[in-house]
């Protein structure tokens, strides 16, 4: 079963090579030829030793020595050149394979629901895809060539070992048998699972490391150390324990035995020769016996080289197998299903029809049979306690996730029946945590519509109340964020993000706590930008500051995944209930002073 899986893993990797697969096979063929050619000098050395022993003590009679020497040199040199050509082929194929893995992985991630990235950290995805692709390079560039070459070498060795003297051949082969048993002890059976646990620990450490780096400002503010970040500390200790256990607990003794017997293969020849020498003297063939002994003494030196290549190749194959499993975790990410016969929305209205949605791994629905209607051009606010389902509801409109049951419609069409590019063109987003790229203000805003002109970007920035930001920057809209000490506050970043949304000019706008981190001055400017952004558009607004939703056409109160109340601000106050309580609590909080 494991052997079949290994073959499947290699065939999967070769499929990633595409048109370069042929180079891999060519490289493997050349590697086999190179290894066979590297064995021929040993035969020529044996022939030279035979002639010298036969001619002793008159060495001048051994006339073929120079020919043997130059021929051995030619075979050795040709073997090196062919092996170099083999590695060139396998390296080119390996680099293209790793490149294709990264490209296919990124292309696949582009098709996944955006909500997938909320539950899968960027550091973890990068380690799985980029790190996994890098580890496959070693297998395809070196290990496969060494495996095929070593197989060819072993076949040649087995033939040569039994051609001259099978008893000495068995003595040399004994060290190889002990070495293979030792390697299987390290890498086979239940120990193969330890590598999977080791790779999992490495993934966890990478994920925790990314989170720790992002949390350094908080750690430094409170004068803490790395040990205060328990998840990171635990991940490091778990990785360290598994690495130490595998190296010292599993590999120490078998590896010591392996190195002892492979490096000392000559030891087994000594007792064999002592037992065989009397018989050779009795037959009068002592010269031939000495010649054979010289051959096996020299030949035993390459056993350690061959077995070392097997060990590293087997290790590389096991690492590549676990790396491919990590890559497959990315490739197996859910894909956003595309409509077979896509339809175009008739208008900008939004309708939730008996929508239920449950996050993967959860037993409690985040939304439970929720229904509401948003007419074209309406501004609708989603409010309620934390965890009530506000962000989840907004995320279902652009298909960050797909509903578990029911339907979400835009313009009278189920969002699952709208082409994803068309749907995304219809919806603009402004989140509370907006990411700006380390590039110019111009390119950051233009990310919403890459074909936009410079003048259109400037107008969008002006509409987003960003004129004061541009004026203070050394190069205006061409200033690169994060370079030469140029940084923006949270409120300023939010206004740049608003400029993006304005430039996109989408008919539906989703605002998720867009003023959460803004100071009073920036909040006033952001509110002005909102009036420009939301004009004549359908707006879904998520807010905790109830003062920002007083003027909404409709307010939806979500509580524990259910639609608790619906109506205008005045209507909801008259109804009493959850919204009226939230409003009274909000007013008391606003009036609170130190």
Steps between C-alpha positions, in 0.01 A plus 500: 500500500783742598692409185192571287452833679866595435452423133184705496675792670778497242253472211305796641818707520594401145156614383584845636811500277283523190706505181818473709411145610707363212809679637454314827496162326801598289683607816419167670624304197823699487550454875475123462758504217730725705489264798575196286791684338632593843532126577712420194824658635495243784507217245788668320685541831448129561636420152804717567557330838466157335763582237738641761469195724540268201811688380665522845783550560571618141253791485611594149300208362176666614466707181126571526514704822503840327212400275295385799578822685402736220189296421397512868557877500289536183211299649517695829509835321217400263296380798542840669393685185197277447400533866534879470274491192253279691483749789457788257193325357351409839569849641327673210201270541502542880507881480215500250304253717541717811404806298189325364402387851517860623310630196229234520473549875454875464254448212305257718497738797362769270195275448437432869239694698655805667375373833749212471781743581337597829549147635839435333782730599714647222819368664360147507390512135836641393689230690286225352519619141835677466686283753348181364592591142858573606529158668386320185793657312746283695312183408470577130838669455715255698324214674325341203819511295693348789235232554506390134879533483545303821269225373715477187811506718368223724410278208850551361649441846306175544624374165862598569494365857418150380703501176845473655445325836149449637630439854674837519194651333276368778739641761474846341126467459451424870582859596244627247231273650570628853493860375165457320346342813625796707353752254166322496500509881541880486259581219262209462201370689356714777794743478370621164207654690743697716600702194137600447480613863829687455364683193175580684700647788697707250174633349368592844823678587487698174139602564566597862815688394304713253242582768774587749676737258171677437444528875847639586369856557260371766772286659740795518240742634439272797873426544454129445732244339459219252404273790186704556377392158401152612390368161835588339699362794300177499542462121879545528524251786282247315715529187820475705375192688404317181826589324708393801305177543537408133871582490607359836230253593441341159803562278803497731556124540394387148705778340805408708470137391444608139810721488715244682431216258485701176824684569663178624380258232861391460475337846290214362763422236773428757347184656384385154854530363654321801262208448551485123877554483605139586278361225643746245857400598414133469362552150804702395285798400621738769577778245140494371375491858705811590376673184137434592563616856649825366191555288254446787712708739477792256140424408382496862582872524212596268242307704483780758452757221219302342323439832536866603327599177220255574454643850488862386276409206260310729498792744433742215219281370337489843534878541356558153207273581412702810562824307258386231243423770536860622470632143185292454349670805515821294391335177207335678368833630133544410441669166227753441263324261430695183154520347446276201272757336581832669230766524525877534334677797206720398573772759690566824249357742600234753277228639569237768257209471494267802880505520681261734879486518729297726878533505703184443560316826225687685178344626316830546380694192645849467176594320180307557210541251557871441287684242496870405474727196722797403353711220727660236651824631415428864747536787453213743689467828580170671531538876491274801719342768843360406468156347146567387575429131543851353832444324392150395188639331702764315758237396236285332405776253834495306531121558785508749308188605203322347183448699430163662134531403270766361628758253652848474384695195643809332273663244259207520770242416652249743864609549606142417354551152696821436850486351745569785673782307167668428397465865826650626466789252158571653626522859748736665640441847639712781614296799619610841842348430601610152831385359714743302775363280857621527473699180393848399170660603415505129540123460329429833186681386528370144485143635120539491504571126845447338405670174403826676686815392707717731233771488228254607712392797553864604123565484431189711755613760340845512154347544639289785622818677867404448630838378671577833674159491633553147623852577724388785658209311841573342404370153123542515308202363828348379626461857565137592335407829752368751805650326723773647296515819169560321221341699129573530276492806208262524251771403715611205529142376123474525455804277740353240289182512189710446665653192541147367131430548405831337723427201347153460158668468308184595119528532499307832718608794577293812638699796630286786577721803672743266549766772597263781862616535464861391561799727227772513666714232545210260152370577349832393693485170405135451133585549531765227659239273216260580246750369685500165555125496144396589311744277246317280635162612373206701688503830541228763653655811629307802545721805534494877482880532125538477531874429630414152186301405227736623439626147489154339190412299474173687673346801526123542570375851677162502532300820652151528449439128133605496335814363366646825361833373462700180402861432613861510671656802178662623294184441744284694506742794121488513506119489735480795690173527866438420563807282350743751717346773812529279414863424461590868827322583674685217373841619620432853843395370531817290416721800748325730795717610802455725 
